[in-house]
């Protein structure tokens, strides 16, 4: 059975910035289990889906299912009173899913106990849809949303003067947005799932952050046309004078604001080195996809420019042959995605004078520094062997450190791996690449790897490594040595 979805939205508000301060009140009715006409499979499902969707948008919702005429009239009257009590800034939303018919240009919503033998009795057994608009208009509030979901197949098609399909086009005051699941008089589809194509698309589109209502229904229209193969085209018209959004744009945290400001600066520079350092500093940030796309674009442009400026008569530079599919940009992108030193080195081997050689050398230097600090200290031959004297008191992995700067004293080895370095791991490394970032993002600081590193400090060759500076100072190395003496317990 086809289904009619009609959405009539009367919207007027002060703007997106004021949306969060408005009270939002909704009445949702879903009628499916009719006593004297064909039941509707999805009416209550659709009402429940819309209820959840608008609750997420800040509406306080009253939900009625399979309502009789008396229940509908009382609920609509109470809804109108709530809007009048709420004041002019209150947002009202009415949603109805169920059977609906038109007669002499008027639209009627059918309660589950509706029975009809003559079109003249329609006013007595059904609800005139315009009654809902009158209740909302009487509140004189600035924003009203009315959602009507009615089956386009006429359940009373054998009754004289009730032989029109669907609902008639409705008129509404200035500040109204009307949207139908399909054009007036046409037939909407139920869909093969638990919800109609229109309802499913609408519930999803409502969640779009910062989207004006016009964009919401444009997205719904595009999705429904695609889903139904063009058999159903949602239709709408608007007399809105103000903007309305279901979900205002989320306010950024202080950290996100700082990230955005840095990204704006980096994006303006379009410097590949700055872009890569930004991506390393914010691996799960808001602008990772945008940064990745910009980096690919900048690298491609720089490579193209390098090719254009090559002297025609220049002597060829010997290069290691690379597979045909591996262009300079592709090799750099592969290295950047994998983060492996071997892939960066492969680029330098293939393109020793490449466009991005300096950038790649910076990356290799950074990776080498990480390997040095994370896995094993640099082995240097001492001028004079200095045997390490074991201390009598054993040290354990879970024991708080007793030696070092105040930032690490009192913390366990495991806790320290989640701290940020006190000094830059690489001299001259920009602050954005290491400050306020846990060392575990750069080092493979597993317990086994730390034990391997700590064991080197027990050897004669590792004695001088203890005196080399470390991002956490020399105290960490001395504690690691004590831990290794205790067999990394």
C-alpha positions as CSV (number, residue, x, y, z in Angstrom):
1,X,0.0,0.0,0.0
2,X,1.3,3.4,-0.9
3,X,1.9,5.9,1.9
4,X,1.6,9.7,2.0
5,X,4.1,11.7,4.0
6,X,3.2,15.3,4.3
7,X,5.4,17.7,6.2
8,X,4.1,21.1,7.0
9,X,6.6,23.3,8.8
10,X,5.8,26.7,10.2
11,X,9.1,28.2,11.2
12,X,10.2,31.5,12.6
13,X,13.1,32.2,15.0
14,X,15.8,34.6,15.9
15,X,18.6,32.6,14.3
16,X,20.8,29.6,14.7
17,X,22.6,31.1,17.7
18,X,19.3,31.4,19.6
19,X,18.1,27.8,18.9
20,X,19.6,26.3,22.0
21,X,17.7,28.8,24.2
22,X,14.3,27.9,22.8
23,X,11.8,25.5,24.4
24,X,10.9,22.8,21.9
25,X,7.6,20.9,22.3
26,X,6.2,18.1,20.1
27,X,3.2,16.0,19.7
28,X,3.6,12.8,17.7
29,X,0.7,10.5,16.7
30,X,1.0,7.2,14.9
31,X,-2.2,5.3,13.8
32,X,-1.8,1.9,12.2
33,X,-4.3,-0.6,13.8
34,X,-7.6,0.6,12.2
35,X,-10.8,-1.1,13.1
36,X,-12.8,-0.5,9.9
37,X,-10.3,0.3,7.2
38,X,-7.0,-1.4,6.1
39,X,-4.3,-1.2,8.7
40,X,-0.9,0.4,8.1
41,X,2.2,-1.6,8.8
42,X,4.7,1.3,9.2
43,X,2.7,4.1,10.8
44,X,3.7,3.5,14.4
45,X,7.2,2.5,13.4
46,X,7.6,5.8,11.6
47,X,6.1,7.8,14.5
48,X,8.6,6.2,16.9
49,X,11.6,6.9,14.6
50,X,10.6,10.5,14.2
51,X,10.1,10.8,18.0
52,X,13.6,9.6,18.7
53,X,15.0,11.9,15.9
54,X,13.4,15.1,17.2
55,X,14.2,14.2,20.8
56,X,17.8,14.2,19.8
57,X,17.2,17.7,18.4
58,X,16.0,18.9,21.8
59,X,12.2,18.4,21.6
60,X,10.1,17.3,24.6
61,X,7.8,14.8,22.9
62,X,4.4,13.4,23.7
63,X,3.8,10.2,21.7
64,X,0.4,8.7,21.0
65,X,-0.1,5.3,19.2
66,X,-3.3,4.0,17.6
67,X,-5.3,7.0,19.0
68,X,-9.1,7.2,18.8
69,X,-10.8,10.4,17.8
70,X,-11.4,11.5,21.4
71,X,-7.8,11.0,22.3
72,X,-6.6,12.9,19.2
73,X,-8.8,15.9,19.9
74,X,-7.8,16.1,23.5
75,X,-4.1,15.7,22.7
76,X,-4.2,18.4,20.0
77,X,-6.0,20.8,22.3
78,X,-3.4,20.2,25.1
79,X,-0.6,20.7,22.6
80,X,-2.1,24.1,21.6
81,X,-2.3,25.1,25.3
82,X,1.3,24.1,25.9
83,X,2.4,26.3,23.0
84,X,0.4,29.2,24.3
85,X,1.9,28.8,27.8
86,X,5.4,28.5,26.3
87,X,5.5,32.0,24.8
88,X,6.5,33.4,21.5
89,X,10.0,31.8,21.4
90,X,8.7,28.2,21.9
91,X,9.1,25.8,18.9
92,X,6.1,23.6,18.3
93,X,6.2,20.3,16.3
94,X,3.2,18.1,15.4
95,X,3.7,14.8,13.6
96,X,1.0,12.5,12.4
97,X,1.5,9.1,10.7
98,X,-1.6,7.2,9.5
99,X,-4.5,7.3,7.1
100,X,-5.5,10.6,5.6
101,X,-8.0,11.7,2.9
102,X,-9.1,14.8,1.1
103,X,-12.5,16.1,0.4
104,X,-13.5,19.4,-1.3
105,X,-9.9,20.6,-1.0
106,X,-9.7,19.9,2.8
107,X,-7.4,17.3,4.4
108,X,-8.5,14.9,7.1
109,X,-6.6,12.7,9.5
110,X,-8.3,9.4,10.5
111,X,-8.4,8.1,14.0
112,X,-8.2,4.3,14.4
113,X,-12.0,4.1,15.3
114,X,-13.0,6.1,12.1
115,X,-15.9,4.5,10.1
116,X,-17.6,6.2,7.1
117,X,-20.4,5.6,4.7
118,X,-21.0,9.1,3.5
119,X,-18.5,11.9,2.7
120,X,-20.8,14.3,4.5
121,X,-20.0,12.7,7.8
122,X,-16.2,13.2,7.5
123,X,-16.1,16.1,9.8
124,X,-17.8,14.0,12.5
125,X,-15.4,11.0,12.4
126,X,-12.1,12.5,11.4
127,X,-9.8,15.4,12.3
128,X,-9.5,18.4,10.0
129,X,-5.8,19.0,9.5
130,X,-6.4,22.7,9.5
131,X,-7.4,22.4,13.2
132,X,-3.8,21.6,14.0
133,X,-2.7,24.8,12.2
134,X,-5.3,26.8,14.0
135,X,-4.1,25.6,17.4
136,X,-0.5,26.5,16.6
137,X,-1.4,29.8,15.1
138,X,-3.4,30.7,18.3
139,X,-0.2,30.4,20.3
140,X,1.4,33.2,18.3
141,X,4.7,31.5,18.8
142,X,7.4,32.2,16.2
143,X,8.3,28.6,15.2
144,X,5.8,25.8,14.5
145,X,6.5,22.5,12.8
146,X,3.6,20.3,11.6
147,X,4.4,16.8,10.2
148,X,1.6,14.9,8.5
149,X,2.1,11.3,7.4
150,X,-0.9,9.9,5.6
151,X,-1.5,6.9,3.4
152,X,-1.9,8.1,-0.2
153,X,-4.1,5.1,-1.0
154,X,-7.7,6.3,-0.3
155,X,-9.3,3.9,2.2
156,X,-12.8,5.3,1.2
157,X,-12.4,5.3,-2.6
158,X,-15.8,3.6,-3.0
159,X,-17.5,6.5,-1.3
160,X,-18.9,9.2,-3.5
161,X,-17.0,12.6,-3.3
162,X,-14.0,10.7,-1.7
163,X,-12.4,9.3,-4.8
164,X,-9.3,11.5,-4.9
165,X,-5.9,10.0,-4.1
166,X,-3.6,11.6,-1.6
167,X,-4.0,15.0,0.1
168,X,-4.6,18.4,-1.3
169,X,-2.1,21.2,-1.2
170,X,-2.4,23.2,2.0
171,X,-2.0,26.9,2.6
172,X,-0.3,28.3,5.6
173,X,0.6,31.7,7.0
174,X,3.9,33.5,6.4
175,X,6.7,31.7,8.0
176,X,5.6,28.3,6.9
177,X,7.5,25.5,5.3
178,X,5.4,22.8,3.6
179,X,6.9,19.6,2.5
180,X,5.2,16.5,1.1
181,X,6.7,13.0,0.7
182,X,5.5,13.3,-2.8
183,X,3.7,15.8,-5.0
184,X,0.0,16.6,-4.0
185,X,-2.3,14.0,-5.4
186,X,0.5,11.5,-6.1
187,X,1.2,8.2,-4.3
188,X,4.0,7.7,-1.8
189,X,5.7,4.3,-1.1
190,X,5.7,2.4,2.1
191,X,9.1,0.8,1.4
192,X,10.1,-2.8,2.0
193,X,11.6,-2.3,5.5
194,X,10.1,-1.1,8.8
195,X,10.0,2.6,7.6
196,X,9.0,4.4,4.5
197,X,11.8,5.8,2.3
198,X,10.8,9.4,3.2
199,X,10.7,8.8,6.9
200,X,14.1,7.0,7.0
201,X,15.7,9.8,4.9
202,X,14.1,12.5,7.1
203,X,15.1,11.0,10.4
204,X,18.7,10.8,9.1
205,X,18.8,14.3,7.6
206,X,17.4,15.9,10.7
207,X,20.6,14.9,12.5
208,X,22.8,17.0,10.1
209,X,24.6,19.5,12.3
210,X,24.1,23.2,11.4
211,X,21.8,22.3,8.4
212,X,19.0,24.8,7.6
213,X,15.6,23.2,7.1
214,X,15.8,23.9,3.4
215,X,18.9,21.8,3.1
216,X,17.4,19.0,5.2
217,X,14.6,18.5,2.8
218,X,16.7,18.9,-0.2
219,X,18.9,16.0,1.1
220,X,15.7,14.0,1.8
221,X,14.4,14.6,-1.8
222,X,17.7,13.5,-3.3
223,X,17.8,10.3,-1.2
224,X,14.1,9.4,-1.8
225,X,14.4,9.8,-5.6
226,X,17.5,7.6,-5.6
227,X,15.9,5.0,-3.4
228,X,12.7,4.7,-5.3
229,X,14.2,5.0,-8.8
230,X,12.4,8.2,-9.5
231,X,9.0,6.8,-8.6
232,X,8.6,9.2,-5.7
233,X,9.7,12.8,-5.6
234,X,9.2,14.8,-2.3
235,X,7.8,18.2,-2.9
236,X,7.9,21.4,-0.8
237,X,7.3,25.1,-0.8
238,X,8.4,27.8,1.7
239,X,7.4,31.2,3.0
240,X,10.0,31.2,5.7
241,X,11.4,34.6,6.8
242,X,13.9,33.2,9.3
243,X,16.4,30.3,9.4
244,X,15.6,27.2,11.3
245,X,18.0,24.3,12.2
246,X,17.3,21.1,14.1
247,X,20.8,20.7,15.4
248,X,22.9,23.9,15.9
249,X,26.6,23.7,15.1
250,X,28.5,22.3,18.0
251,X,30.8,24.7,19.9
252,X,34.4,23.8,19.6
253,X,36.5,23.1,22.8
254,X,39.5,25.3,23.6
255,X,41.8,22.5,22.2
256,X,39.8,22.3,19.0
257,X,39.9,26.1,18.6
258,X,43.7,26.0,18.9
259,X,43.8,23.1,16.4
260,X,41.6,25.0,13.9
261,X,43.8,28.2,14.3
262,X,46.9,26.2,13.6
263,X,45.4,24.4,10.7
264,X,44.2,27.7,9.2
265,X,47.8,28.9,9.3
266,X,49.2,25.7,7.9
267,X,46.6,25.5,5.1
268,X,47.3,29.1,4.1
269,X,51.0,28.3,3.8
270,X,50.4,25.1,1.7
271,X,53.9,24.1,2.8
272,X,54.2,20.3,2.6
273,X,56.6,20.1,5.6
274,X,54.2,22.1,7.8
275,X,51.2,20.0,6.6
276,X,53.0,16.7,7.5
277,X,54.0,18.0,10.9
278,X,50.5,19.1,11.5
279,X,49.1,15.7,10.6
280,X,51.7,14.0,12.9
281,X,50.7,16.4,15.8
282,X,46.9,15.8,15.3
283,X,46.6,12.2,14.0
284,X,42.9,12.0,15.1
285,X,42.2,15.7,14.6
286,X,39.3,17.5,12.9
287,X,41.3,18.3,9.8
288,X,43.1,15.0,9.0
289,X,41.1,14.3,5.8
290,X,41.4,17.9,4.6
291,X,45.2,17.9,5.4
292,X,45.7,14.6,3.6
293,X,43.9,15.9,0.5
294,X,45.8,19.2,0.5
295,X,49.1,17.4,0.9
296,X,48.5,15.2,-2.1
297,X,47.5,18.3,-4.1
298,X,50.5,20.3,-3.0
299,X,52.9,17.4,-3.7
300,X,51.4,16.8,-7.2
301,X,51.7,20.5,-8.1
302,X,55.3,20.8,-6.8
303,X,56.3,17.7,-8.8
304,X,54.6,19.0,-11.9
305,X,56.4,22.4,-11.4
306,X,59.8,20.6,-11.0
307,X,59.3,18.8,-14.2
308,X,58.4,22.0,-16.1
309,X,61.5,23.8,-14.9
310,X,64.0,21.0,-15.8
311,X,66.6,22.3,-18.4
312,X,66.0,20.6,-21.8
313,X,69.7,20.0,-22.4
314,X,70.6,19.0,-18.9
315,X,72.8,16.0,-18.5
316,X,70.8,13.0,-17.2
317,X,71.3,12.2,-13.5
318,X,71.7,8.5,-12.7
319,X,68.8,7.1,-10.7
320,X,67.9,3.8,-9.3
321,X,65.2,2.3,-11.5
322,X,61.7,2.2,-9.9
323,X,58.7,0.2,-11.1
324,X,56.6,2.2,-13.6
325,X,53.6,2.5,-11.2
326,X,55.8,4.1,-8.5
327,X,56.0,7.8,-9.4
328,X,57.8,10.2,-7.1
329,X,54.6,11.4,-5.5
330,X,53.3,7.8,-5.1
331,X,56.5,6.8,-3.3
332,X,56.3,9.7,-1.0
333,X,52.6,9.1,-0.2
334,X,53.3,5.4,0.4
335,X,56.1,6.3,2.9
336,X,53.9,8.9,4.6
337,X,51.0,6.5,5.0
338,X,53.2,3.6,6.3
339,X,55.5,5.8,8.4
340,X,58.3,3.3,7.8
341,X,61.9,4.4,7.6
342,X,62.5,1.9,4.8
343,X,59.9,3.4,2.6
344,X,61.3,6.9,3.1
345,X,64.8,5.6,2.3
346,X,63.4,3.9,-0.8
347,X,62.3,7.3,-2.0
348,X,65.8,8.8,-1.5
349,X,67.4,5.8,-3.2
350,X,65.1,6.3,-6.2
351,X,65.1,10.1,-6.2
352,X,68.3,11.3,-4.6
353,X,67.7,14.8,-6.0
354,X,63.9,14.6,-5.8
355,X,61.6,17.5,-5.2
356,X,60.9,16.3,-1.7
357,X,64.3,15.1,-0.6
358,X,64.7,17.6,2.2
359,X,61.2,16.8,3.6
360,X,62.1,13.0,3.5
361,X,65.4,13.5,5.3
362,X,63.6,15.3,8.1
363,X,61.2,12.4,8.4
364,X,64.1,9.8,8.4
365,X,65.9,11.8,11.1
366,X,62.8,11.9,13.3
367,X,62.3,8.1,12.9
368,X,65.9,7.4,13.7
369,X,65.7,9.5,16.9
370,X,62.6,7.5,17.9
371,X,64.4,4.2,17.4
372,X,67.4,5.3,19.4
373,X,65.3,6.4,22.4
374,X,62.7,3.7,22.3
375,X,64.6,0.5,21.6
376,X,68.3,0.8,22.5
377,X,70.8,3.5,23.6
378,X,73.5,4.5,21.2
379,X,76.5,2.1,21.7
380,X,79.7,4.1,22.2
381,X,83.1,2.7,23.1
382,X,84.1,4.2,26.5
383,X,87.6,5.6,27.0
384,X,87.7,3.7,30.3
385,X,85.4,0.9,31.4
386,X,83.3,1.9,34.3
387,X,81.6,-1.2,35.8
388,X,78.1,-0.5,37.0
389,X,77.8,-1.2,40.8
390,X,74.5,-2.8,41.6
391,X,72.4,-1.2,44.3
392,X,71.2,-3.3,47.1
393,X,67.5,-2.3,47.0
394,X,65.6,-4.0,44.1
395,X,63.4,-1.9,41.8
396,X,60.1,-3.1,40.2
397,X,58.1,-2.1,37.1
398,X,55.2,-1.0,39.4
399,X,57.4,0.8,41.9
400,X,57.4,4.6,41.9
401,X,60.6,6.2,40.6
402,X,63.0,7.6,43.3
403,X,65.4,9.4,41.0
404,X,65.0,12.1,38.3
405,X,63.1,15.4,37.7
406,X,60.0,16.1,39.8
407,X,57.8,15.4,36.8
408,X,58.6,11.7,36.9
409,X,59.5,11.0,40.6
410,X,56.7,9.1,42.3
411,X,55.3,7.7,39.0
412,X,55.7,4.1,37.7
413,X,57.5,3.3,34.4
414,X,54.1,2.5,32.8
415,X,52.7,5.9,33.9
416,X,55.7,7.7,32.5
417,X,55.1,6.3,29.0
418,X,51.9,8.3,28.8
419,X,53.6,11.6,29.8
420,X,54.7,14.2,27.4
421,X,58.5,14.8,26.9
422,X,60.2,17.4,29.0
423,X,62.6,18.2,26.2
424,X,62.4,17.9,22.4
425,X,63.3,14.3,21.3
426,X,65.2,15.9,18.3
427,X,67.0,19.2,18.5
428,X,65.1,21.9,16.6
429,X,61.9,19.8,16.3
430,X,58.9,22.2,16.2
431,X,56.9,22.3,19.4
432,X,53.7,21.2,17.6
433,X,55.3,17.9,16.8
434,X,56.1,16.8,20.4
435,X,54.7,19.1,23.1
436,X,51.7,17.8,25.0
437,X,51.8,14.5,23.1
438,X,52.4,11.2,25.0
439,X,55.6,9.5,24.2
440,X,53.7,6.3,23.5
441,X,52.5,7.8,20.2
442,X,56.1,7.9,19.0
443,X,57.8,5.0,20.8
444,X,56.9,1.3,20.9
445,X,57.1,1.5,24.7
446,X,56.0,-2.0,25.4
447,X,57.3,-3.7,28.6
448,X,59.5,-6.0,26.5
449,X,61.0,-3.1,24.5
450,X,61.7,-1.1,27.6
451,X,63.4,-4.1,29.2
452,X,65.6,-4.5,26.1
453,X,66.6,-0.9,26.4
454,X,67.1,-1.1,30.2
455,X,69.4,-4.1,29.8
456,X,71.8,-2.2,27.7
457,X,72.5,0.1,30.6
458,X,73.9,-2.9,32.6
459,X,76.7,-3.4,30.0
460,X,80.0,-1.6,30.1
461,X,79.3,0.0,26.7
462,X,76.0,1.3,28.1
463,X,77.5,3.2,31.0
464,X,78.2,6.4,29.1
465,X,74.7,6.1,27.5
466,X,73.4,6.9,31.0
467,X,74.9,10.3,30.9
468,X,73.3,11.2,27.5
469,X,70.3,13.5,27.7
470,X,66.9,12.0,27.4
471,X,63.4,13.7,27.0
472,X,62.7,12.7,30.6
473,X,66.3,13.4,31.8
474,X,69.0,11.0,32.9
475,X,67.0,9.9,36.0
476,X,64.7,7.7,33.9
477,X,67.7,5.8,32.5
478,X,69.1,5.2,35.9
479,X,65.8,3.8,37.1
480,X,65.5,1.6,34.1
481,X,69.0,0.2,34.9
482,X,67.9,-0.7,38.5
483,X,64.8,-2.4,37.0
484,X,67.0,-4.4,34.6
485,X,69.2,-5.5,37.6
486,X,66.0,-7.0,39.0
487,X,65.4,-9.0,35.8
488,X,62.7,-6.5,34.7
489,X,60.3,-7.7,37.4
